[in-house]
Amino acid sequence: MTAMFKVPAGYTLDGNVQLTTPLTTETFTPVTTNMTQQTLILTFDKALLDNNIPAGDAVPLTISANFINAGVQKKLTSTAMVRVAK
């Protein structure tokens, strides 16, 4: 699974990237992390997520990550309502 996270100008990735899904309190770390201009591109292992994400038209998935901005660490979070087909 691939997720894209738009990052405000001036923010630099500082790690601790996590995905939260609706069927578990467990969080998932990405297999790959790539920062391109102002977009964080993440890939996750589908096999790890399969039983933790329900099928549906409006499934909430939340990405959070730590960033540095003006010398201060900040955690940014974004939730998207996605369509999941299994």
Secondary structure, DSSP 8 states (H G I E B T S, - for coil): -EEEEE--TT-EEEEEEEEE-TT-S-EE--SEEEEETTEEEEE--HHHHGGGS--EEEEEEEEEEEEEETTEEEEEEEEEEEEE--
